[in-house]
Amino acid sequence: MRVLVTGHTGFVGRHLFACAAEGMVGDVVCVPPKDGFSLDSIEAIEASLSGLFFDNVIHLAAQSHVPTSFAEPLATFDSNVMGTVRLLQVLHRRQFTGRLLYISSGDVYGHVDADSLPVNERQKPLPANPYAASKLAAESACMAWARFAGFATIIARPFNHLGRDQKTSFAVARFVDSIAKMATGREPLRLATGRLDVTRDFLDVRDVIDAYFALLRHGEPGEIYNICSGTERRLDEILQSLIRAAHLNVDCHVDPTLVRPVELLRMVGDASKLRAQTGWAPKIPLADTLNDLLTYQLRKYTT
């Protein structure tokens, strides 16, 4: 299977190529766009794909940071919606007939009543931020092109995922980085946070990538799939587990500037559809992921 991967230089893209190189996702050749890949124009996309041969596409490229989407909503929509539409046009021009896996987000569900948790794919999306709204709009564009352009489209809605070298603009990655700096004497034992009483559904990025290839192989075209653990985790519990692992006594306080304008208090997903149709299941416990992240970050600051 030859798979074109957009967003190949981003957090998930780098892990995806590493997993493929190590044979963790089966017999797959991942194809990056040519250097300078941009979704800013049809001409730029055509130039980046010129001469490339691929069977399927994983469309990862996006502006994925929620606070940035509030600060730069127009740029977020241009990247995530219009950039996706431009890619779809180019694939249509190339008479692409393979599978397109569009990477959306579990964030599209927005605020969900407690009695509707864990959330499944039948839940009506109610985006609560510009990022989520842009991903939902791009989902619709992908489904529309699939109907008239003749290629199979599958929508993946991954929930929160963690891995090495994730940007510290994401909460858990920032916790890990700050605690590693504290443990090596680079920062004082004081940590500013956003709200910690919220819950999220976390997966190791390698399990998420495994799900992407399971969907390319076995997913049903035209369908939407949650990718999640099904376990609800409080952010304060994750932070305290990292602090204990580092054997520190950290003064944590909420910084209002780190609190999102609209905050989802609880979220946990239901991946039973994905499990039933592909046989996928997460393999890496959250405790192992957190330990790996902290060990990796400590090594960076001690070598």
ABEGO torsion letter per residue (X at the ends): XBBBBBGAABAAAAAAAAAAAAGAAEBBBBBBBBBGBBAABAAAAAAAABGBBBABBBBABBBABAAAAAABAAAAAAAAAAAAAAAAAAAAAAGBABBBBBBBBAAAAEBBBAAAOBBBAABBBBBABAAAAAAAAAAAAAAAAAAAAGBBBBBBBBBBBBBBGBBAABAAAAAAAAAAAAAAGABBBBBBBBBAABBBBBBBAAAAAAAAAAAAAABBBGBBBBBBAGBBBBAAAAAAAAAAAAGBBBBBBBBAAABBABBBABBBBBAAAAAAAAGBBBABBAAAAAAAAAAAAAAAAAX
